[in-house]
């Protein structure tokens, strides 16, 4: 029995050293999880041997994985991803069952798929051409290969303060008021923005603010707003431009009402087709008056200031990069400054992650012991959030493993010593005469 005990001890210590060696080998493997050998003693119980049984050795009951959080280190690579909290990335080769990993070293292959170093594709939800996420069964995430199409301007929002102390330009005292866009003395202030036609060609819009009247008793005032597109008046003609809007302010400097000049046939603000200074013909742009927001214009006793001048159009653009948000949304970034969601990463968690089967390539396979995966987007439920430009380091405690190695070595030596001692005892018995 002594030989069997010592031999089992040698086997157990050897397996323990194997586990420790594997942990040490993967101390620098991103997403790797440390393992632990767990032992139990062995008894051969016989009838009548209660209280007198001597153990027959030791066995390795299990090698369990420890899914504690590893340190997160930044890499500044946008496709590097780290999970802070519970969950696994899901990857597939398109043939075999889905695999799971904590290693977020992803790249974009030549076909636009987000893949790991083994070429397995990251799973998530796709997005439509407008960047709207379509939650459904997860599929390989793929970045769009084409650029983003232009968007015609359809909404304008303006926040401006007009100086209540401003004087009425001389040209505004005649009837009807006149303006000369080349003569700054005929208006008080001007500001510009760029709109885009259906082809994504830029249209330079300039707005001219002209004070028209002031009520010395109440302090109420009116202002005319004129506009040009590439130098062409939006309303009227070059010889006789017409205002785009008339603004009426109460004595407190707030906008009481405004009137926007609209086309009688279309009931839209029509920005005409123009020719730029380089001879480019730009298309007409129609703006719904309800989408021309000038409610933020005020008239206070401070200098003219533009605090907001937005529009929703943009030119065409090519894919220039990607970024990932903490909720897993993958944003495709374009050369025109726009970004659209290209998809959203889906994570999976397990009731018993220790039941997962470790596989090569720093991945795990599902087993019955692990339970069915619970899937969702990062940050939802018990799933952790993502950190882009970062990777989760191995949770191996290198110092602790070195101490464990010394302990396992001592145990191996001690078990070898019991075998040696048993051999000496038997040799002594054999030599008895």
Secondary structure, DSSP 8 states (H G I E B T S, - for coil): -HHHHHHHHHHHHHHHHHHHHHHHHTTT-TT---EEEEEEEE----TT-TTT----EEEEEEEEE------EEE---TTBEEEESB-EEEEE-SSS--EEES--B-EE-TTSBEE-TT--EEEEEEE-TTS-EEEEEEEE-B--SS-B--B----EEEEEEEETT----GGGGSSS----TT-GGG-SEEEEEEEE-TT--EEEEEEEEEEEEE-TTT--EEEEEEEEETTEESSB-SSSB--SEEEEE-TTS-EEEEEE---TTT-EEEE--EE-TTS-EE--EEEEGGGEE-TT-EEESS--EEEEEEE--B--B-EEEEEE-TT-EEEEEETTS-EEEEEEEEEEE-TTGGGSEEETTTEEE--TTT---EEEETTSTTB-EEEETEEE-----HHHHHHHHHHHHHHHHHHHHHHHHHHHHHHHHHT--
